[in-house]
Amino acid sequence: MTFPAFLLEAVAVSLSGVMAPGPITSVVVGKGSESPHAGALVALGHGVVELPLMIAVFYGVGRLLALPHTQAAIAGAGGLFLFWMGFDMLRSLRRGVTMEGTSGQPPFSAGILLSAGNPYFLVWWATVGAALIARSAKFGLGGFLAFALCHWACDFVWDYALSALSFRGGQVFGARFQRGIFLFCGAALIFFGGRFVWDGTTTFLAR
């Protein structure tokens, strides 16, 4: 396989993961109703966790992420954080939707915490991501760095586009649209939080 062909394959696989609905998607859409640039900041925070993780997997730490106890601990902590963000977003509906924020976490910090506390994100890098990194390594360090940049660029472009569209929708449809976005995103975060805690608990008890 040529290097350009590998990058095209990597971008396609990366987008399939990036575009899948999840906690980051919910936060990007929710905070995008406040600022069109929120997605870019979430993606930058996500990159703070993701880029070092890619380097760690490149040097063989991916096996640690695949350990059940590691996944259980991350799932539990991440689930509780998602619960907090979801309930805070729903509480904002009672206070009235404002442009001051859907939760106490700014987009950049939310990107860091949501990434670090998402066990599925880590499992993806321990499996699919590790396989892509192994293939990129065949093209040397430059191949790995090019893959890492392309993967993160997929996150950045998608999250930025989502927040810009959400902000545009809020301008066009007004406060009712914003309330609907907050309600949907808050409920989604609580759902993902419950899923994380449940999966973490069952993984821990199964050992």
C-alpha positions in Angstrom: 0.0 0.0 0.0 1.3 3.4 -0.9 1.5 6.2 1.7 -1.2 8.4 0.1 -3.5 5.3 0.0 -2.8 4.6 3.6 -3.7 8.2 4.6 -7.0 8.0 2.7 -7.8 4.8 4.5 -6.9 6.3 7.8 -9.0 9.4 7.2 -12.0 7.2 6.3 -11.6 5.1 9.4 -11.0 8.1 11.6 -14.1 9.9 10.3 -16.2 6.8 11.1 -15.2 7.2 14.8 -15.3 11.0 14.9 -18.8 11.3 13.4 -20.3 8.6 15.7 -22.6 10.3 18.3 -21.1 10.5 21.7 -20.5 12.7 24.7 -18.2 15.1 22.8 -20.8 15.5 20.1 -23.4 16.4 22.6 -21.2 19.0 24.3 -20.0 20.5 21.0 -23.6 20.9 19.8 -24.8 22.3 23.2 -21.9 24.8 23.5 -22.1 25.6 19.8 -25.4 27.3 20.5 -23.4 29.8 22.5 -20.4 30.2 20.2 -19.6 29.0 16.7 -16.0 28.4 17.8 -16.8 26.1 20.7 -16.1 23.0 18.6 -12.6 24.2 17.8 -11.9 24.6 21.5 -13.3 21.2 22.3 -11.2 19.7 19.6 -8.1 21.4 20.9 -8.8 20.0 24.4 -9.4 16.6 22.9 -6.1 16.8 21.2 -4.3 17.5 24.5 -5.3 14.0 25.5 -5.3 12.3 22.1 -1.9 13.3 20.8 0.1 12.1 23.8 -2.1 8.9 23.8 -1.2 8.3 20.2 2.5 8.6 21.0 2.1 6.3 24.0 0.4 3.7 21.8 3.1 4.1 19.2 5.6 3.1 21.9 3.6 0.1 23.1 1.5 1.4 25.9 -1.8 0.4 24.2 -1.8 -2.9 26.0 -2.3 -1.1 29.3 -5.4 0.6 28.0 -6.9 -2.8 27.1 -6.7 -4.0 30.7 -10.3 -4.5 32.2 -9.4 -2.7 35.5 -8.1 0.3 33.6 -11.2 0.5 31.5 -13.5 0.0 34.6 -11.8 2.8 36.5 -11.9 5.2 33.6 -15.6 4.3 32.8 -16.7 5.0 36.4 -14.9 8.4 36.7 -16.0 9.4 33.2 -19.6 8.4 33.8 -19.9 10.5 36.9 -18.5 13.5 35.1 -21.0 13.1 32.3 -23.8 12.9 34.8 -22.7 16.2 36.3 -22.4 17.9 33.0 -25.8 16.5 31.8 -27.7 17.5 35.0 -26.0 21.0 34.9 -27.1 21.5 31.3 -30.7 20.5 32.2 -30.7 22.8 35.2 -29.8 25.7 32.9 -33.2 25.2 31.3 -34.9 26.1 34.7 -32.7 29.2 35.0 -33.3 30.1 31.4 -31.0 29.6 28.5 -28.3 32.2 28.4 -25.2 32.8 26.4 -23.0 32.3 29.5 -22.6 28.6 29.2 -24.3 25.3 29.5 -22.1 24.1 32.4 -19.2 25.2 34.5 -16.7 23.7 32.1 -15.4 25.9 29.2 -15.2 24.1 25.9 -11.4 23.5 26.1 -11.6 21.9 29.5 -14.6 19.9 28.6 -12.7 18.5 25.6 -9.9 17.3 27.9 -12.1 15.8 30.6 -14.5 14.1 28.2 -11.7 12.5 26.3 -9.8 11.4 29.4 -12.9 9.9 31.0 -14.3 8.1 27.9 -13.4 4.4 28.1 -14.6 3.8 24.5 -12.2 6.4 23.3 -9.4 4.5 25.0 -10.6 1.1 23.8 -10.7 2.5 20.2 -7.1 3.5 20.5 -6.1 0.2 22.1 -7.6 -1.7 19.1 -8.5 0.1 15.9 -6.2 3.1 16.6 -3.3 0.8 17.5 -3.7 -1.1 14.2 -3.6 2.1 12.3 -0.6 3.3 14.2 1.2 0.0 13.5 0.5 0.5 9.8 1.7 4.1 9.9 4.9 3.0 11.5 5.8 1.1 8.3 6.4 4.5 6.8 8.6 5.6 9.6 8.2 8.4 12.2 7.1 10.8 9.5 4.3 8.4 8.5 3.1 8.2 12.1 3.2 12.0 12.5 1.3 12.5 9.3 -1.3 10.0 10.4 -1.6 11.7 13.9 -2.1 15.1 12.2 -4.7 13.8 9.8 -6.7 12.0 12.5 -6.8 15.1 14.7 -7.7 17.3 11.7 -10.8 15.1 11.3 -11.8 15.8 14.9 -11.2 19.5 14.5 -13.1 20.0 11.2 -16.1 17.9 12.3 -16.4 19.5 15.8 -15.9 23.0 14.4 -18.6 22.4 11.7 -21.0 21.0 14.3 -20.7 24.0 16.6 -21.0 26.5 13.7 -24.2 24.8 12.5 -25.6 24.7 16.0 -24.8 28.4 16.5 -26.4 29.3 13.2 -29.5 27.3 14.1 -29.8 29.2 17.4 -29.6 32.5 15.5 -32.2 31.5 13.0 -34.7 29.7 15.3 -34.1 31.6 18.6 -34.5 30.6 22.2 -36.8 27.7 21.6 -34.3 26.0 19.4 -31.6 26.6 22.1 -33.8 25.1 24.7 -34.4 22.0 22.5 -30.7 21.6 22.0 -29.9 21.9 25.7 -32.6 19.4 26.6 -31.4 16.9 24.0 -27.7 17.3 24.8 -28.3 17.2 28.6 -30.3 14.0 28.3 -27.7 12.5 26.0 -24.9 13.2 28.5 -26.9 11.6 31.3 -27.5 8.6 29.1 -23.8 8.2 28.2 -22.9 8.7 31.8 -25.2 5.9 32.9 -23.8 3.7 30.2 -20.2 4.4 31.2 -20.9 3.7 34.9 -22.9 0.5 34.1 -20.2 -0.8 31.8 -17.4 0.1 34.2 -19.3 -1.7 37.1 -20.0 -4.8 35.1 -16.4 -5.0 33.8 -15.0 -4.6 37.4 -17.4 -7.3 38.8 -16.6 -9.7 36.0 -13.0 -9.9 37.0 
